[in-house]
Amino acid sequence: MNVPRQDQKSFEQINLILNHTEEFARKGLCLFLSSTNTGNGKTTVAVKILKSYIHDFYYLKYPVCYFCYVPEFSQHCTQNKFSSSSRYKEMVNIMKNCEILVLDDLPYKQLTGDLLEQLILIVNHRVNNRKSIICTGNVPDEKELRSRLGDLLYSRLYTNSRFKIEFFAKDRRGSQ
């Protein structure tokens, strides 16, 4: 991967995690990848960590990893508010119990209602059961992040995060 000069230190930390994905998952560690910019590799890194874990340890148990695009999950929460959809319940169960969960674009807007409630339940279950979480998001600062996540989710995710890695490069989509 071609690493922008301004993100060298960030990628050094990421490589440490990539070289120890089993330990990352076993210890239930949290990683928060953030930037004020879009398109600079946060989601790519999250997927790379998942792929590394799946490649090396997929045979341990099912499901090993789950990638959740939060804006899409928000639609599922809204659509299934009054439903007992078994597919939706299975998705939430997988999100609670897989070894590594990626919450992509988590703070894409201020979280409220059903989405906030479901995410709190999922994250709380994962933290209590030492299950790893990787979050990505574009936020200008911690104050805005706290505002978008709410105090409880912010506390469970961000203040519990062992790793907080910020990206600084500009959007690289379409520039290759």
Backbone hydrogen bonds in HBPLUS format (Angstrom, degrees):
<---DONOR---> <-ACCEPTOR-->    atom                        ^
c    i                          cat <-CA-CA->   ^        H-A-AA   ^      H-
h    n   atom  resd res      DA  || num        DHA   H-A  angle D-A-AA Bond
n    s   type  num  typ     dist DA aas  dist angle  dist       angle   num
A0007-ASP N   A0004-PRO O   2.92 MM   3  5.44 156.2  1.98 117.4 125.3     1
A0008-GLN N   A0005-ARG O   3.26 MM   3  5.43 169.1  2.27 115.6 115.3     2
A0011-PHE N   A0007-ASP O   2.98 MM   4  6.25 160.3  2.02 159.4 164.3     3
A0012-GLU N   A0008-GLN O   2.96 MM   4  6.27 137.5  2.15 144.7 157.3     4
A0013-GLN N   A0009-LYS O   3.19 MM   4  6.50 155.3  2.25 147.5 152.1     5
A0014-ILE N   A0010-SER O   2.99 MM   4  6.31 153.3  2.06 143.8 152.1     6
A0015-ASN N   A0011-PHE O   2.88 MM   4  5.98 155.7  1.94 141.0 146.7     7
A0016-LEU N   A0012-GLU O   3.26 MM   4  6.55 143.9  2.40 137.7 146.4     8
A0016-LEU N   A0013-GLN O   3.16 MM   3  5.19 123.4  2.49  94.4 108.4     9
A0017-ILE N   A0013-GLN O   3.24 MM   4  6.66 152.0  2.32 145.4 152.1    10
A0017-ILE N   A0014-ILE O   3.03 MM   3  5.13 115.6  2.46  97.1 112.4    11
A0018-LEU N   A0014-ILE O   2.81 MM   4  6.16 163.0  1.84 155.8 161.2    12
A0019-ASN N   A0015-ASN O   2.93 MM   4  6.03 143.5  2.06 141.5 150.2    13
A0020-HIS N   A0017-ILE O   2.89 MM   3  5.06 153.8  1.96 106.8 115.5    14
A0024-PHE N   A0020-HIS O   2.98 MM   4  6.24 160.2  2.02 153.5 159.8    15
A0025-ALA N   A0021-THR O   2.95 MM   4  6.13 161.3  1.99 150.1 153.5    16
A0026-ARG N   A0022-GLU O   2.84 MM   4  5.98 167.4  1.85 153.5 157.8    17
A0027-LYS N   A0023-GLU O   2.97 MM   4  5.95 159.4  2.01 150.8 154.7    18
A0029-LEU N   A0024-PHE O   3.24 MM   5  5.58 164.6  2.27 164.5 165.7    19
A0028-GLY N   A0025-ALA O   3.12 MM   3  5.19 149.7  2.22 101.5 110.8    20
A0133-ILE N   A0029-LEU O   3.29 MM 104  6.77 144.8  2.42 136.3 145.1    21
A0163-PHE N   A0030-CYS O   3.42 MM 133  6.61 161.0  2.46 153.2 157.6    22
A0031-LEU N   A0133-ILE O   2.95 MM 102  6.40 151.7  2.03 156.3 164.9    23
A0135-CYS N   A0031-LEU O   2.92 MM 104  6.37 161.3  1.96 161.0 166.8    24
A0032-PHE N   A0163-PHE O   3.04 MM 131  6.35 156.3  2.10 145.4 152.6    25
A0165-ILE N   A0032-PHE O   3.00 MM 133  6.25 151.5  2.08 152.5 161.7    26
A0033-LEU N   A0135-CYS O   2.84 MM 102  6.10 169.1  1.85 170.7 167.2    27
A0137-GLY N   A0033-LEU O   3.23 MM 104  6.74 132.0  2.48 155.3 167.2    28
A0034-SER N   A0165-ILE O   2.99 MM 131  6.40 160.9  2.03 153.2 158.6    29
A0167-PHE N   A0034-SER O   2.75 MM 133  6.15 156.4  1.81 160.7 168.7    30
A0139-VAL N   A0035-SER O   3.03 MM 104  6.15 129.8  2.29 140.8 151.0    31
A0172-ARG N   A0039-GLY O   2.90 MM 133  5.69 178.9  1.90 133.7 133.8    32
A0045-VAL N   A0041-GLY O   2.90 MM   4  6.00 155.8  1.96 150.3 155.7    33
A0046-ALA N   A0042-LYS O   3.03 MM   4  6.33 160.3  2.07 149.2 154.6    34
A0047-VAL N   A0043-THR O   2.94 MM   4  6.18 164.6  1.96 156.9 160.0    35
A0048-LYS N   A0044-THR O   2.91 MM   4  6.07 150.8  1.99 142.2 151.2    36
A0049-ILE N   A0045-VAL O   2.95 MM   4  6.24 153.0  2.02 153.2 159.2    37
A0050-LEU N   A0046-ALA O   3.07 MM   4  6.40 160.1  2.12 146.5 152.0    38
A0051-LYS N   A0047-VAL O   2.81 MM   4  6.05 167.1  1.82 156.8 160.1    39
A0052-SER N   A0048-LYS O   2.92 MM   4  6.06 152.8  1.99 142.5 150.1    40
A0053-TYR N   A0049-ILE O   3.01 MM   4  6.27 160.7  2.05 150.9 155.3    41
A0054-ILE N   A0050-LEU O   2.82 MM   4  6.05 169.3  1.83 159.9 163.2    42
A0055-HIS N   A0051-LYS O   2.80 MM   4  5.83 165.1  1.82 148.5 153.3    43
A0056-ASP N   A0052-SER O   3.10 MM   4  6.23 160.5  2.14 145.3 149.9    44
A0057-PHE N   A0053-TYR O   2.73 MM   4  5.60 154.9  1.79 154.9 162.1    45
A0058-TYR N   A0054-ILE O   2.95 MM   4  4.42 131.9  2.19 137.4 130.6    46
A0060-LEU N   A0057-PHE O   3.13 MM   3  5.83 174.2  2.14 126.7 128.5    47
A0099-GLU N   A0064-VAL O   2.75 MM  35  5.07 122.8  2.08 119.1 135.0    48
A0100-ILE N   A0064-VAL O   3.13 MM  36  6.65 150.8  2.22 149.8 158.5    49
A0066-TYR N   A0100-ILE O   3.04 MM  34  6.58 145.7  2.16 157.6 165.1    50
A0102-VAL N   A0066-TYR O   2.92 MM  36  6.31 164.5  1.95 164.0 168.1    51
A0068-CYS N   A0102-VAL O   2.81 MM  34  5.78 160.3  1.85 153.2 160.0    52
A0104-ASP N   A0068-CYS O   2.83 MM  36  6.00 157.0  1.88 156.8 163.7    53
A0072-GLU N   A0069-TYR O   2.95 MM   3  5.57 127.2  2.24 118.8 131.6    54
A0073-PHE N   A0069-TYR O   3.03 MM   4  6.29 157.0  2.09 147.4 154.6    55
A0070-VAL N   A0104-ASP O   3.04 MM  34  5.82 156.0  2.10 150.9 157.2    56
A0074-SER N   A0070-VAL O   2.83 MM   4  6.02 148.4  1.93 153.6 161.7    57
A0075-GLN N   A0072-GLU O   3.04 MM   3  5.24 122.4  2.38  99.7 113.3    58
A0076-HIS N   A0072-GLU O   3.18 MM   4  6.64 153.3  2.25 146.5 153.8    59
A0077-CYS N   A0073-PHE O   2.90 MM   4  6.25 155.9  1.96 152.8 159.4    60
A0078-THR N   A0074-SER O   3.05 MM   4  6.32 159.4  2.09 148.1 153.1    61
A0079-GLN N   A0075-GLN O   2.86 MM   4  6.04 167.1  1.87 156.1 159.6    62
A0080-ASN N   A0076-HIS O   2.94 MM   4  5.92 145.1  2.06 146.2 154.4    63
A0083-SER N   A0080-ASN O   3.13 MM   3  4.72 163.3  2.16 100.7 105.2    64
A0089-LYS N   A0085-SER O   3.05 MM   4  6.31 164.4  2.07 150.1 154.6    65
A0090-GLU N   A0086-SER O   2.89 MM   4  6.00 151.7  1.97 142.5 150.2    66
A0091-MET N   A0087-ARG O   2.96 MM   4  6.21 153.6  2.03 144.3 151.4    67
A0092-VAL N   A0088-TYR O   3.00 MM   4  6.32 163.1  2.03 154.8 158.3    68
A0093-ASN N   A0089-LYS O   2.92 MM   4  6.09 156.7  1.98 145.1 152.2    69
A0094-ILE N   A0090-GLU O   2.87 MM   4  6.11 157.5  1.92 150.6 156.2    70
A0095-MET N   A0091-MET O   2.92 MM   4  6.18 159.9  1.96 148.6 154.6    71
A0096-LYS N   A0092-VAL O   2.92 MM   4  6.17 143.7  2.06 144.7 154.5    72
A0097-ASN N   A0093-ASN O   3.02 MM   4  6.17 146.1  2.13 145.1 153.8    73
A0098-CYS N   A0094-ILE O   2.90 MM   4  5.57 148.4  2.00 159.9 157.2    74
A0132-SER N   A0099-GLU O   3.20 MM  33  6.20 127.5  2.49 172.8 161.9    75
A0101-LEU N   A0132-SER O   3.09 MM  31  6.39 155.7  2.15 135.5 141.6    76
A0134-ILE N   A0101-LEU O   2.78 MM  33  6.17 158.1  1.82 159.2 162.9    77
A0103-LEU N   A0134-ILE O   2.77 MM  31  6.18 158.8  1.81 159.2 166.6    78
A0136-THR N   A0103-LEU O   3.08 MM  33  6.46 156.7  2.14 150.2 147.9    79
A0108-TYR N   A0105-ASP O   3.22 MM   3  5.34 132.8  2.46 127.3 120.8    80
A0106-LEU N   A0136-THR O   2.93 MM  30  6.16 139.4  2.10 170.7 170.6    81
A0111-LEU N   A0148-ARG O   2.74 MM  37  5.68 173.7  1.74 152.8 152.5    82
A0116-LEU N   A0112-THR O   3.22 MM   4  4.92 171.7  2.23 117.4 118.0    83
A0117-GLU N   A0113-GLY O   2.97 MM   4  6.21 165.0  1.99 155.5 160.4    84
A0118-GLN N   A0114-ASP O   2.87 MM   4  6.03 166.5  1.89 153.1 156.3    85
A0119-LEU N   A0115-LEU O   2.94 MM   4  6.10 166.5  1.96 154.2 158.2    86
A0120-ILE N   A0116-LEU O   2.90 MM   4  6.06 156.5  1.96 150.5 156.9    87
A0121-LEU N   A0117-GLU O   3.05 MM   4  6.30 163.5  2.08 149.6 153.7    88
A0122-ILE N   A0118-GLN O   2.90 MM   4  6.12 161.9  1.93 153.0 158.3    89
A0123-VAL N   A0119-LEU O   2.82 MM   4  5.86 172.4  1.83 152.8 155.4    90
A0124-ASN N   A0120-ILE O   2.82 MM   4  5.75 162.0  1.85 148.1 154.2    91
A0125-HIS N   A0121-LEU O   3.06 MM   4  6.10 160.3  2.10 140.4 145.9    92
A0126-ARG N   A0122-ILE O   2.98 MM   4  6.23 160.8  2.02 150.4 156.0    93
A0127-VAL N   A0123-VAL O   2.82 MM   4  6.01 166.8  1.83 158.8 161.9    94
A0128-ASN N   A0124-ASN O   2.94 MM   4  6.04 167.9  1.96 151.1 155.0    95
A0129-ASN N   A0125-HIS O   2.99 MM   4  6.10 135.9  2.19 139.6 151.3    96
A0129-ASN N   A0126-ARG O   3.20 MM   3  5.09 127.5  2.49  91.6 105.3    97
A0131-LYS N   A0126-ARG O   2.82 MM   5  4.78 165.0  1.84 140.6 144.0    98
A0130-ARG N   A0127-VAL O   3.21 MM   3  5.03 165.1  2.23 104.6 106.6    99
A0145-LEU N   A0141-ASP O   3.05 MM   4  6.33 157.4  2.11 149.3 156.4   100
A0146-ARG N   A0142-GLU O   2.87 MM   4  6.06 162.8  1.89 153.2 156.5   101
A0147-SER N   A0143-LYS O   3.02 MM   4  6.24 152.3  2.10 141.5 149.5   102
A0148-ARG N   A0144-GLU O   2.92 MM   4  6.19 155.9  1.98 150.9 156.5   103
A0149-LEU N   A0145-LEU O   2.92 MM   4  6.11 158.4  1.97 154.5 160.4   104
A0150-GLY N   A0146-ARG O   2.85 MM   4  5.51 145.8  1.97 143.0 150.7   105
A0154-TYR N   A0150-GLY O   2.96 MM   4  5.91 159.8  2.00 155.7 162.4   106
A0155-SER N   A0151-ASP O   2.91 MM   4  5.98 158.3  1.95 145.6 151.6   107
A0156-ARG N   A0152-LEU O   2.96 MM   4  6.22 163.9  1.99 153.2 157.3   108
A0157-LEU N   A0153-LEU O   2.89 MM   4  5.96 156.6  1.94 151.1 157.1   109
A0158-TYR N   A0154-TYR O   2.79 MM   4  5.29 124.5  2.10 132.4 148.4   110
A0159-THR N   A0154-TYR O   3.31 MM   5  6.79 157.5  2.36 149.5 155.6   111
A0161-SER N   A0158-TYR O   3.11 MM   3  5.04 150.3  2.20  98.0 107.1   112
A0175-SER N   A0172-ARG O   3.12 MM   3  5.36 164.1  2.14 126.6 127.1   113
